[in-house]
Amino acid sequence: MKSIRLRFVAAALAVVLGAVISKAQSTDTAPPPPMHGHEMGMGMEGHGMGFFAKYLDLTDAQRTQMKAVMHKEHATMRPLMQQVHQMDEQLRQYVEGSYDEAKVQSLVSQQAQTLVQMKVQETRIHNELYQMLTPDQQAKMKEFEANREARMQKHTQGGQEHEE
């Protein structure tokens, strides 16, 4: 259960960070390279990001600090994300072509190590961002995640009933 909560906190903070980046960018600074999909843990793009910035009522100073962290950490995360993508591309050849268990095992092991590195960095970044929140914002985030976890638990239990 803690694993789900930690994942949600990480995802929620990533969403907040995306909002910070989009709102805090000024015309005199070059925007960071675009991030897509799961990069930096951003599963949601667009409207969801602004939701958390508004929901937590981030100050301009918090948004600026978070933007700086995200911009700084992009250089660390990008190569890891590119490695995972390249390994996915390599694995695809074994789906579409002839299958070689030893090579697939080797690629998946390499990818797993890279994913571990990504998760370690992502967790460190999210912790840094979480520490920028006020105690009230942290409490609000915890309440939101508890409510979300309860909804997910209810949904999961509902899905199990249909499987029986």
Residue frames relative to the residue before (quaternion, step in Angstrom):
aa qw qx qy qz dx dy dz
M 1.0000 0.0000 0.0000 0.0000 0.00 0.00 0.00
K 0.6310 0.5257 -0.3409 0.4575 3.60 1.03 -0.74
S 0.6019 0.5746 -0.3486 0.4315 3.55 1.11 -0.72
I 0.6519 0.4949 -0.3119 0.4826 3.58 0.96 -0.84
R 0.6509 0.5175 -0.3140 0.4583 3.56 0.92 -0.90
L 0.6592 0.5013 -0.3115 0.4659 3.59 0.90 -0.91
R 0.6398 0.5167 -0.3290 0.4641 3.58 0.97 -0.80
F 0.6677 0.4968 -0.3172 0.4548 3.56 0.92 -0.84
V 0.6262 0.5232 -0.3445 0.4642 3.58 0.94 -0.84
A 0.6535 0.5120 -0.3136 0.4609 3.55 0.94 -0.89
A 0.6757 0.4829 -0.2982 0.4704 3.58 0.90 -0.90
A 0.6559 0.5144 -0.3177 0.4519 3.57 0.94 -0.86
L 0.6637 0.4850 -0.3115 0.4767 3.56 0.94 -0.82
A 0.6117 0.5382 -0.3527 0.4602 3.56 1.05 -0.68
V 0.6345 0.5209 -0.3215 0.4719 3.55 1.02 -0.80
V 0.6379 0.5166 -0.3206 0.4726 3.56 0.96 -0.89
L 0.6655 0.5142 -0.3075 0.4452 3.54 0.90 -0.90
G 0.6280 0.5291 -0.3388 0.4592 3.55 0.99 -0.74
A 0.6401 0.5149 -0.3182 0.4732 3.53 1.03 -0.80
V 0.6332 0.5367 -0.3243 0.4537 3.53 0.99 -0.86
I 0.6593 0.5118 -0.3095 0.4556 3.53 0.89 -0.92
S 0.7022 0.4735 -0.2879 0.4470 3.56 0.80 -0.97
K 0.7242 0.4346 -0.2569 0.4698 3.59 0.95 -0.78
A 0.7170 0.4762 -0.2598 0.4377 3.56 1.06 -0.72
Q 0.5032 0.6517 -0.4424 0.3554 3.58 1.19 -0.21
S 0.1547 -0.7717 0.6087 0.1002 3.51 -0.96 0.85
T 0.6330 -0.5694 0.3717 0.3700 3.55 -1.20 0.42
D 0.6611 0.5192 -0.3249 0.4334 3.62 1.14 -0.38
T 0.6942 0.3962 -0.2900 0.5263 3.62 1.23 -0.02
A 0.4914 -0.6466 0.4908 0.3156 3.53 -1.10 0.68
P 0.4547 -0.6903 0.4800 0.2940 3.58 -0.87 0.87
P 0.5300 -0.6054 0.4619 0.3732 3.59 -1.09 0.56
P 0.6443 -0.5055 0.3733 0.4359 3.58 -1.15 0.42
P 0.5716 -0.6199 0.4002 0.3589 3.58 -1.00 0.74
M 0.2092 -0.7504 0.6149 0.1224 3.51 -1.14 0.75
H 0.1178 -0.8055 0.5795 0.0383 3.55 -0.97 0.83
G 0.8669 0.1900 -0.1039 0.4490 3.52 -1.32 0.42
H 0.8530 -0.1513 0.1306 0.4822 3.52 -0.81 -1.07
E 0.4068 0.7263 -0.4839 0.2699 3.59 1.19 -0.06
M 0.8385 0.0593 -0.1142 0.5295 3.51 -1.01 0.95
G 0.6293 -0.5801 0.3305 0.3978 3.57 1.10 0.59
M 0.4774 0.6811 -0.4370 0.3425 3.55 1.19 0.35
G 0.1095 -0.8203 0.5604 0.0322 3.51 0.01 1.28
M 0.7471 0.3114 -0.1888 0.5560 3.58 1.13 -0.58
E 0.1059 -0.7805 0.6124 0.0677 3.54 -1.00 0.77
G 0.7661 0.4002 -0.2578 0.4318 3.54 -1.24 0.32
H 0.8803 0.0327 -0.0060 0.4732 3.54 -0.84 -1.08
G 0.6294 0.5691 -0.3407 0.4049 3.62 0.97 -0.76
M 0.6253 0.5623 -0.3409 0.4203 3.57 1.03 -0.75
G 0.6778 0.4911 -0.2857 0.4666 3.54 0.89 -0.93
F 0.5651 0.6147 -0.3761 0.4017 3.55 1.15 -0.63
F 0.7204 0.4401 -0.2702 0.4630 3.59 0.75 -0.98
A 0.6073 0.5366 -0.3662 0.4573 3.59 1.02 -0.65
K 0.6856 0.4522 -0.2727 0.5011 3.57 0.99 -0.82
Y 0.6424 0.5491 -0.3181 0.4296 3.56 0.92 -0.95
L 0.7470 0.3698 -0.2029 0.5138 3.57 0.97 -0.87
D 0.3195 -0.7806 0.4794 0.2424 3.56 1.32 -0.11
L 0.0488 0.8304 -0.5486 0.0841 3.55 0.75 1.11
T 0.4190 -0.6832 0.5371 0.2629 3.54 -1.06 0.78
D 0.6536 -0.4893 0.3868 0.4286 3.55 -1.26 0.25
A 0.6322 0.5325 -0.3309 0.4553 3.59 1.03 -0.79
Q 0.6481 0.5041 -0.3236 0.4703 3.61 0.96 -0.81
R 0.6461 0.5175 -0.3216 0.4597 3.56 0.93 -0.86
T 0.6553 0.5096 -0.3086 0.4643 3.57 0.95 -0.86
Q 0.6546 0.5045 -0.3092 0.4705 3.60 0.94 -0.90
M 0.6805 0.4904 -0.2935 0.4585 3.56 0.88 -0.92
K 0.6156 0.5340 -0.3430 0.4671 3.55 1.05 -0.74
A 0.6528 0.5186 -0.3170 0.4522 3.58 0.94 -0.86
V 0.6389 0.5130 -0.3247 0.4725 3.59 0.97 -0.81
M 0.6773 0.4960 -0.2991 0.4537 3.58 0.83 -0.96
H 0.6484 0.5129 -0.3185 0.4639 3.55 0.96 -0.84
K 0.6609 0.5088 -0.2949 0.4662 3.58 0.96 -0.93
E 0.7356 0.4470 -0.2370 0.4505 3.59 0.87 -0.93
H 0.4793 0.6756 -0.4375 0.3498 3.57 1.21 -0.32
A 0.6465 0.5360 -0.3179 0.4401 3.59 0.99 -0.82
T 0.6520 0.4991 -0.3081 0.4806 3.59 1.14 -0.58
M 0.7376 0.4536 -0.2319 0.4432 3.55 0.88 -0.98
R 0.5984 0.6193 -0.3686 0.3501 3.58 0.94 -0.80
P 0.6827 0.4716 -0.3236 0.4547 3.66 0.76 -0.88
L 0.6296 0.5293 -0.3386 0.4570 3.58 1.02 -0.71
M 0.6566 0.5029 -0.3069 0.4709 3.57 0.96 -0.87
Q 0.6433 0.5187 -0.3223 0.4618 3.57 1.02 -0.77
Q 0.6255 0.5337 -0.3366 0.4590 3.59 1.03 -0.75
V 0.6486 0.5082 -0.3191 0.4682 3.58 0.92 -0.89
H 0.6536 0.5150 -0.3111 0.4591 3.58 0.93 -0.89
Q 0.6592 0.5058 -0.3152 0.4586 3.59 0.90 -0.88
M 0.6550 0.5003 -0.3167 0.4694 3.58 0.99 -0.78
D 0.5988 0.5416 -0.3564 0.4702 3.59 1.08 -0.66
E 0.6469 0.5155 -0.3123 0.4671 3.56 0.97 -0.87
Q 0.6573 0.5009 -0.3098 0.4701 3.58 0.97 -0.83
L 0.6505 0.5197 -0.3141 0.4561 3.58 0.99 -0.80
R 0.5894 0.5976 -0.3642 0.4036 3.57 1.08 -0.70
Q 0.6082 0.5650 -0.3640 0.4224 3.61 1.03 -0.68
Y 0.6794 0.4702 -0.2945 0.4803 3.60 1.13 -0.58
V 0.5855 0.5210 -0.3740 0.4958 3.56 1.26 -0.17
E 0.7717 0.3799 -0.1749 0.4791 3.54 0.86 -1.03
G 0.7511 0.3259 -0.1920 0.5411 3.60 1.20 -0.44
S 0.7567 -0.3026 0.2497 0.5230 3.54 -1.07 -0.71
Y 0.4141 -0.7271 0.5099 0.1995 3.52 -1.11 0.83
D 0.0240 -0.7721 0.6348 -0.0169 3.57 -0.95 0.99
E 0.3631 -0.7878 0.4603 0.1887 3.55 -0.14 1.35
A 0.6630 0.5157 -0.3166 0.4407 3.60 0.87 -0.89
K 0.6814 0.4734 -0.2925 0.4754 3.59 0.92 -0.87
V 0.6277 0.5184 -0.3358 0.4737 3.58 1.02 -0.77
Q 0.6415 0.5269 -0.3192 0.4571 3.59 0.93 -0.90
S 0.6579 0.5131 -0.3017 0.4614 3.57 0.93 -0.89
L 0.6720 0.4942 -0.2955 0.4657 3.59 0.89 -0.94
V 0.6635 0.5006 -0.3083 0.4628 3.58 0.92 -0.89
S 0.6268 0.5276 -0.3380 0.4632 3.60 1.03 -0.73
Q 0.6468 0.5047 -0.3123 0.4789 3.57 0.97 -0.86
Q 0.6614 0.5078 -0.3068 0.4589 3.55 0.93 -0.90
A 0.6259 0.5408 -0.3369 0.4498 3.58 1.00 -0.79
Q 0.6475 0.5096 -0.3212 0.4667 3.59 0.96 -0.80
T 0.6519 0.5049 -0.3092 0.4738 3.56 1.00 -0.81
L 0.6470 0.5139 -0.3178 0.4651 3.59 1.00 -0.80
V 0.6046 0.5342 -0.3532 0.4737 3.58 1.07 -0.67
Q 0.6481 0.5121 -0.3149 0.4675 3.59 0.90 -0.89
M 0.6486 0.5198 -0.3148 0.4583 3.57 0.97 -0.89
K 0.6792 0.4944 -0.2975 0.4536 3.59 0.86 -0.94
V 0.6190 0.5304 -0.3433 0.4667 3.58 1.03 -0.74
Q 0.6772 0.4799 -0.2895 0.4767 3.58 0.87 -0.94
E 0.6507 0.5317 -0.3065 0.4472 3.56 0.93 -0.96
T 0.6655 0.4968 -0.3021 0.4681 3.58 0.93 -0.88
R 0.6316 0.5261 -0.3248 0.4677 3.58 1.01 -0.82
I 0.6614 0.5014 -0.3005 0.4700 3.57 0.94 -0.92
H 0.6770 0.4923 -0.3009 0.4569 3.58 0.86 -0.92
N 0.6158 0.5262 -0.3488 0.4714 3.57 1.08 -0.66
E 0.6384 0.5270 -0.3254 0.4569 3.56 0.94 -0.86
L 0.6774 0.4824 -0.2848 0.4767 3.57 0.98 -0.85
Y 0.6284 0.5395 -0.3297 0.4530 3.57 1.00 -0.83
Q 0.6485 0.5270 -0.3150 0.4500 3.58 1.03 -0.78
M 0.6079 0.5555 -0.3503 0.4462 3.60 1.20 -0.35
L 0.5837 0.5775 -0.3724 0.4326 3.58 1.24 -0.33
T 0.5049 -0.6135 0.5094 0.3306 3.53 -1.19 0.57
P 0.6616 -0.4871 0.3635 0.4392 3.61 -1.19 0.28
D 0.6365 0.5212 -0.3311 0.4623 3.61 1.02 -0.74
Q 0.6601 0.4935 -0.3048 0.4773 3.59 0.97 -0.84
Q 0.6275 0.5251 -0.3329 0.4688 3.58 1.04 -0.75
A 0.6514 0.5057 -0.3122 0.4718 3.58 0.96 -0.84
K 0.6496 0.5122 -0.3160 0.4646 3.56 0.98 -0.83
M 0.6368 0.5174 -0.3193 0.4741 3.57 1.04 -0.77
K 0.6540 0.5063 -0.3111 0.4682 3.60 0.95 -0.85
E 0.6394 0.5146 -0.3252 0.4697 3.58 1.00 -0.78
F 0.6401 0.5233 -0.3188 0.4634 3.57 0.95 -0.88
E 0.6914 0.4739 -0.2894 0.4621 3.58 0.86 -0.95
A 0.6178 0.5320 -0.3514 0.4602 3.62 1.04 -0.67
N 0.6517 0.5013 -0.3070 0.4793 3.58 0.98 -0.84
R 0.6521 0.5070 -0.3128 0.4690 3.57 0.96 -0.83
E 0.6493 0.5142 -0.3218 0.4587 3.57 0.94 -0.86
A 0.6331 0.5250 -0.3302 0.4632 3.59 1.00 -0.78
R 0.6514 0.5017 -0.3147 0.4743 3.60 0.99 -0.82
M 0.6558 0.5029 -0.3130 0.4681 3.58 0.98 -0.84
Q 0.6305 0.5321 -0.3250 0.4623 3.58 1.01 -0.80
K 0.6485 0.5101 -0.3027 0.4771 3.55 0.99 -0.90
H 0.6539 0.5130 -0.3024 0.4667 3.58 0.96 -0.89
T 0.6556 0.5125 -0.3048 0.4632 3.57 0.95 -0.91
Q 0.6678 0.4862 -0.3032 0.4751 3.57 0.92 -0.84
G 0.6268 0.5301 -0.3286 0.4671 3.58 1.06 -0.71
G 0.6605 0.5081 -0.3035 0.4621 3.58 1.03 -0.78
Q 0.6346 0.5310 -0.3302 0.4542 3.58 1.08 -0.66
E 0.6156 0.5538 -0.3477 0.4399 3.57 1.07 -0.69
H 0.6653 0.5049 -0.3023 0.4595 3.59 1.04 -0.77
E 0.6422 0.5423 -0.3243 0.4340 3.59 1.13 -0.62
E 0.6297 0.5806 -0.3393 0.3888 3.61 1.08 -0.62
